[in-house]
Amino acid sequence: MCFSRRSFLKSLPAYALTPLVLHACSRPANRLLDAYKAQIIVFGTEVDLTLYHPDQAVINQAIATINADFQAFHHEWHAWEKGGIISKINQAIAAGQTIQIADSIRAFIEKSQRLSAASDYLFDPGIGQLIALWGFHGDLWQGPPPSALQISEWLSQRPSIKDITFDDRQQLHCSNRQVQLDFGGNAKGLALDLALQSLQAAKIEHALVSIGGDMKALGNKPQEHAWQVAIQNPQQPQNVIASLPLYGGESVVTSGTYQRFYQWQGQRYSHILNPNTGYPADGFASVTVLHADATTADSAATALLIAGPQNWRRIAQQMGIEMAFCIRHSGTFEQTKAMEKRLKLI
């Protein structure tokens, strides 16, 4: 599926209401081999841009465009802020009403529905209500966790993105009023895909975009065959466990239970929730997925982590994932054959 960057300007969920700040950049790119670097703070994380182009004015304009677009995304599609498109959709669903939406929004929801179905609904953006029960809908996660009764009541309704349908008039319908959309599970992937579209439109041929450590490459790093990506050790996030070459048009996304969590009465609760149990997933400590489409990679990384050691290979095959690297809490790992050929352990 192909999106126009401008037509999708108001169609990305933001992670947090953090102001965008464009940090000072490195040396100007007077020659193609000079890297121009910038950082934007958005979605509650850091967006790092590494760009190569002989014209600094072109690079400045491209960064400004991405900056402005992310501000619009942040404002319009925050899942929990009133006034944005997701909030309006969720309000309509809760009231049992239909709502008219733009073609681009429908396209993204339908893409997410296809990815969810392929994952056996382990990845499911319709579980916003469950996310709120666990307290992961805000910036501060401190417990207490929901009661067993609350989880049981939610499971009895099992809200899902599959409950949403559309008619010929672009009206969104939902058969389950408990559905609340929250696209935090594939938002960064979508942002990566759209940022690369902006860079291509600016005629930039070599770049690397990183959102909180999830990356997509445009072209190759000048004088080298590939960009080198480091994979963190979940037990010691400050250390690297493996390196992975990333080529133009490829995305790499990692989902980890060590990244966002809170502790309550001595127990750690990860923000990655299993829709089939209502509780945090605990099968893997982290899952790294490489795929051309960053939205698919982001969705799959979440789904494979939830699937755990017993089912991740089946889910990966259903989602069309050929490269995946899964680390258990014990430190042992599993990976696809294609990833084994690419990844280098450190």
matplotlib code that plots the C-alpha trace (Angstrom):
import matplotlib.pyplot as plt

x = [0.0, 1.3, 0.5, 1.0, 2.9, 0.7, -2.6, -1.5, -0.4, -2.9, -2.7, 0.0, -0.5, 1.9, 3.4, 3.4, 2.8, 6.4, 7.4, 9.5, 13.0, 15.4, 18.9, 22.1, 23.4, 26.9, 29.2, 27.5, 27.3, 29.5, 30.4, 28.5, 30.8, 30.0, 27.2, 24.7, 23.0, 20.0, 17.8, 14.1, 12.3, 8.8, 6.6, 8.2, 11.5, 14.4, 14.3, 17.8, 18.5, 21.7, 21.7, 24.1, 23.6, 26.0, 23.5, 23.0, 19.9, 18.2, 19.0, 17.8, 14.5, 14.0, 14.6, 12.2, 9.5, 9.9, 9.8, 6.6, 5.0, 5.7, 4.2, 1.0, 1.1, 1.7, -1.3, -3.8, -3.4, -2.5, -4.7, -5.6, -5.8, -9.2, -9.7, -7.5, -8.8, -8.3, -10.1, -13.0, -13.2, -13.0, -15.8, -18.0, -17.4, -18.2, -21.4, -22.4, -22.2, -20.7, -18.1, -16.9, -13.2, -10.7, -9.4, -5.9, -7.2, -9.3, -6.3, -4.1, -6.8, -7.3, -3.6, -3.5, -6.4, -4.5, -1.4, -3.5, -5.3, -1.9, -0.7, -3.7, -4.6, -1.6, -0.9, -4.2, -4.6, -8.2, -7.1, -6.8, -9.2, -6.8, -3.9, -5.7, -6.6, -2.9, -2.0, 0.1, -1.9, 0.0, 3.6, 3.7, 3.4, 3.2, 0.5, -1.4, -2.2, -5.8, -7.7, -8.3, -12.0, -11.3, -9.2, -11.9, -14.6, -12.4, -11.7, -15.4, -15.9, -12.5, -12.5, -10.5, -9.7, -11.5, -14.8, -14.4, -16.0, -16.5, -19.3, -19.2, -19.7, -16.4, -18.4, -16.6, -18.8, -17.9, -19.8, -18.2, -18.5, -15.5, -13.1, -10.6, -8.0, -4.4, -1.7, 1.3, 2.2, 3.0, 3.2, 7.0, 7.1, 4.6, 6.6, 9.8, 8.0, 6.7, 9.9, 11.7, 9.0, 9.8, 13.5, 13.0, 10.7, 13.6, 15.9, 18.1, 19.5, 21.4, 20.0, 19.3, 16.3, 16.1, 13.1, 13.9, 16.4, 14.1, 15.6, 15.0, 17.7, 17.6, 20.4, 23.7, 26.2, 28.7, 32.0, 30.4, 28.1, 25.6, 24.6, 25.6, 22.9, 23.6, 21.2, 21.0, 21.4, 18.0, 19.7, 22.2, 20.7, 23.9, 25.7, 25.5, 24.8, 24.9, 25.4, 23.3, 24.0, 21.1, 20.8, 18.8, 15.0, 15.2, 13.8, 14.8, 12.5, 13.0, 10.3, 11.4, 9.8, 12.7, 11.9, 8.7, 7.5, 6.6, 7.2, 4.4, 5.0, 8.3, 6.9, 7.7, 4.9, 5.8, 3.8, 3.5, 0.1, -1.2, -4.7, -5.6, -4.7, -5.1, -1.7, 1.8, 3.7, 6.7, 7.8, 10.8, 12.9, 13.2, 12.5, 14.2, 12.6, 14.0, 11.6, 11.3, 8.1, 8.7, 5.0, 5.0, 8.3, 6.9, 3.7, 5.5, 8.1, 5.2, 3.4, 6.4, 7.3, 3.8, 3.8, 6.8, 9.1, 6.2, 4.5, 6.8, 7.9, 4.4, 3.4, 6.5, 5.6, 2.0, 3.2, 5.8, 8.7, 12.0, 14.4, 13.8, 16.0, 14.4, 16.1, 14.8, 14.9, 17.6, 19.9, 19.5, 18.2, 16.4, 16.4, 15.4, 17.8, 17.9, 18.7, 21.4, 23.2, 23.0, 23.5, 26.8, 27.0, 29.4]
y = [0.0, 3.4, 6.7, 10.2, 11.9, 15.0, 13.0, 11.2, 14.3, 13.8, 10.1, 9.1, 8.5, 10.3, 8.6, 11.5, 15.2, 16.2, 19.4, 19.0, 20.4, 20.5, 20.1, 21.5, 19.7, 18.4, 19.9, 21.0, 18.6, 20.5, 17.2, 14.0, 12.1, 14.5, 13.3, 15.9, 14.9, 16.3, 15.2, 15.8, 15.1, 13.7, 10.8, 10.6, 9.6, 10.8, 10.9, 10.9, 11.8, 11.1, 12.6, 12.8, 15.4, 18.0, 20.9, 21.9, 23.9, 20.8, 19.0, 21.9, 21.9, 18.2, 18.2, 21.2, 19.2, 16.1, 18.3, 20.0, 16.8, 15.1, 18.0, 17.5, 13.8, 14.4, 16.8, 14.9, 11.2, 10.9, 8.0, 9.6, 13.3, 14.8, 16.5, 14.2, 11.8, 8.7, 10.3, 11.2, 7.6, 6.2, 8.5, 7.5, 3.8, 4.2, 6.0, 3.3, 5.9, 5.9, 8.4, 9.6, 9.3, 10.2, 7.6, 7.7, 6.9, 4.0, 2.7, 2.7, 1.0, -1.7, -2.3, -2.7, -5.1, -7.2, -7.3, -8.1, -11.0, -12.4, -12.3, -14.2, -10.9, -11.0, -7.5, -5.7, -1.9, -2.3, -3.0, 0.6, -0.1, -2.9, -0.5, 2.0, -0.7, -1.4, 2.3, 2.4, 5.1, 7.9, 9.0, 7.8, 4.0, 3.2, 0.7, -0.9, -3.5, -4.2, -6.9, -10.4, -9.4, -6.4, -8.5, -11.2, -8.6, -7.2, -10.6, -11.4, -8.6, -9.1, -5.8, -6.1, -4.0, -6.7, -5.4, -2.3, -2.2, 0.5, 1.3, 2.9, 6.4, 6.2, 5.7, 3.7, 1.2, -0.9, -3.8, -3.7, -0.5, -1.6, -1.1, 1.7, 2.2, 2.8, 2.4, 2.6, -0.9, 0.2, 4.0, 4.3, 2.0, 4.2, 7.3, 5.7, 4.9, 8.4, 10.1, 8.2, 9.4, 13.0, 12.4, 10.8, 13.7, 16.0, 14.0, 12.8, 9.4, 8.4, 8.7, 6.8, 7.6, 6.3, 6.7, 5.4, 3.0, 1.6, 2.5, 2.7, 3.2, 5.2, 4.1, 3.0, 4.7, 6.5, 4.5, 1.5, -1.2, -0.9, 0.9, -0.9, -1.3, -2.4, -4.7, -4.2, -6.9, -6.9, -7.9, -5.0, -2.5, -0.4, -3.3, -4.5, -8.2, -8.2, -6.0, -6.0, -4.5, -2.5, -1.8, 0.8, 0.3, -1.9, -1.3, -2.8, -2.7, -4.1, -4.7, -5.4, -6.0, -4.2, -0.8, 0.3, -1.2, -0.6, -2.6, -3.3, -5.1, -6.6, -7.7, -6.2, -5.5, -4.9, -2.5, -5.2, -6.9, -10.2, -9.6, -13.3, -13.3, -9.7, -9.8, -8.6, -10.8, -12.7, -15.2, -13.1, -10.3, -8.7, -9.4, -7.7, -7.8, -6.7, -5.9, -3.5, -2.1, -0.5, -0.6, -4.3, -4.7, -2.8, -4.8, -8.1, -7.4, -6.9, -10.0, -12.3, -11.1, -12.0, -15.3, -16.4, -19.5, -21.8, -19.9, -17.2, -19.1, -19.7, -16.1, -14.9, -17.0, -15.8, -12.2, -12.7, -12.1, -13.8, -12.1, -12.2, -12.4, -13.3, -13.2, -15.1, -13.8, -16.3, -14.7, -17.6, -16.7, -18.0, -16.6, -17.3, -18.8, -15.6, -13.6, -16.0, -15.3, -11.5, -10.9, -11.0, -11.8, -9.8]
z = [0.0, -0.9, 1.0, -0.1, 2.7, 2.5, 2.3, 5.5, 7.3, 10.1, 10.4, 12.8, 16.5, 18.8, 21.9, 24.2, 24.3, 24.2, 22.3, 19.2, 19.6, 16.7, 18.2, 16.8, 13.8, 13.0, 10.4, 7.2, 4.3, 1.9, 0.2, -0.3, 2.1, 5.0, 7.3, 8.4, 11.7, 13.5, 16.4, 17.0, 20.3, 19.6, 20.4, 23.8, 22.3, 20.1, 16.3, 14.9, 11.3, 9.4, 6.0, 3.0, 0.3, -1.2, -0.8, 2.8, 1.9, 0.6, 3.8, 6.0, 4.1, 4.4, 8.1, 8.5, 6.6, 8.7, 11.8, 10.7, 9.7, 13.0, 14.8, 12.8, 13.5, 17.2, 17.4, 15.3, 16.2, 19.8, 21.1, 24.4, 23.7, 22.8, 19.5, 17.4, 14.8, 16.9, 19.9, 17.7, 16.3, 19.8, 21.0, 18.1, 18.7, 22.4, 21.6, 19.0, 16.2, 12.8, 11.7, 8.3, 7.8, 5.1, 2.5, 4.0, 7.5, 6.2, 4.3, 7.4, 9.6, 6.9, 6.6, 10.4, 10.2, 7.7, 9.9, 12.9, 11.2, 10.0, 13.6, 14.9, 16.6, 18.9, 17.4, 17.8, 17.9, 19.1, 22.7, 23.9, 26.8, 28.1, 27.8, 29.9, 32.5, 32.9, 33.1, 30.0, 28.2, 29.9, 30.5, 34.1, 34.8, 38.4, 39.1, 40.6, 38.0, 37.2, 39.2, 37.8, 37.6, 35.4, 33.1, 33.0, 32.1, 29.3, 27.9, 27.9, 25.4, 23.6, 21.7, 18.5, 15.4, 13.4, 14.8, 12.5, 9.1, 6.4, 4.0, 0.5, 2.0, 4.0, 7.2, 9.9, 11.8, 14.9, 16.2, 19.7, 21.8, 23.9, 21.0, 21.6, 18.9, 20.0, 17.3, 19.6, 18.4, 14.8, 15.0, 14.9, 11.9, 10.1, 11.0, 9.6, 6.3, 6.0, 6.9, 4.1, 1.7, 2.7, 2.1, -1.3, -2.3, -1.4, -3.8, -0.9, -1.8, 1.3, 4.8, 8.0, 10.2, 13.8, 16.1, 19.5, 18.1, 15.3, 11.9, 8.2, 5.6, 2.4, 0.1, 1.5, 3.7, 1.4, 1.0, 2.7, 1.6, 4.4, 7.6, 10.8, 13.4, 17.0, 18.9, 22.6, 25.2, 27.1, 30.4, 30.0, 27.6, 27.8, 26.0, 22.5, 21.8, 18.0, 14.9, 11.8, 8.4, 7.0, 3.3, 1.5, 1.7, 4.7, 8.2, 11.6, 14.6, 18.1, 20.6, 24.2, 27.6, 29.2, 27.5, 29.2, 32.5, 36.1, 39.2, 41.7, 45.0, 43.6, 40.3, 36.9, 34.4, 30.8, 28.6, 25.9, 26.5, 25.2, 24.0, 24.5, 28.2, 29.2, 30.9, 29.9, 27.5, 28.9, 26.3, 25.0, 26.4, 23.0, 19.3, 16.4, 12.9, 9.6, 6.7, 3.8, 5.3, 8.7, 9.6, 9.1, 11.0, 13.9, 14.0, 13.7, 16.4, 18.8, 17.6, 17.7, 21.2, 22.4, 20.5, 22.5, 21.9, 21.1, 18.3, 16.9, 13.8, 12.7, 13.3, 11.4, 8.4, 8.4, 8.5, 5.8, 8.1, 6.9, 9.3, 13.0, 16.1, 19.4, 22.8, 25.8, 29.4, 30.1, 27.4, 24.9, 21.5, 18.4, 14.9, 11.4, 8.9, 6.9, 10.0, 11.0, 7.7, 8.2, 11.9, 13.7, 17.4, 19.5]

ax = plt.figure().add_subplot(projection="3d")
ax.plot(x, y, z, "-o")
ax.set_aspect("equal")
plt.show()
